Amino acid sequence: IQTDGGTQVTITKDVASSYTVDIPKKIDLGNKTSASFTVSVQGNIAPTETLQVKTASQINMKRNGDDAYSNTATIDFGTHAWSDIEEPAEADGTITFTETKAGNYTGSVHFDIGLIQK
């Protein structure tokens, strides 16, 4: 092999995005009609990606001991997205359930969490 002064080598490294999302384990309305909650995020996100956290706007609340009866709670959270989150960031939401029938009610909020391409 003959060279005329040198050769160039390209160096590459791939660091995947990483993140942590803290969601509430339980949201207790007690005897109120609404309660606030906070989602916290932190991470190292590639410039071609965005971390997205979202929920549905409504969930089904079932009355314990009465499988035939349910009602709907509303969630004010929507979709939140972060690109540069080296410092912890937060998004607040509210769940509202205005049921007046006596009883204990339960429901589940599903948080969709993931990286999306920009």
Salt bridges, closest charged atoms under 4 A:
ASP66 OD2 - ARG63 NH2 2.62
ASP112 OD1 - HIS110 NE2 2.79
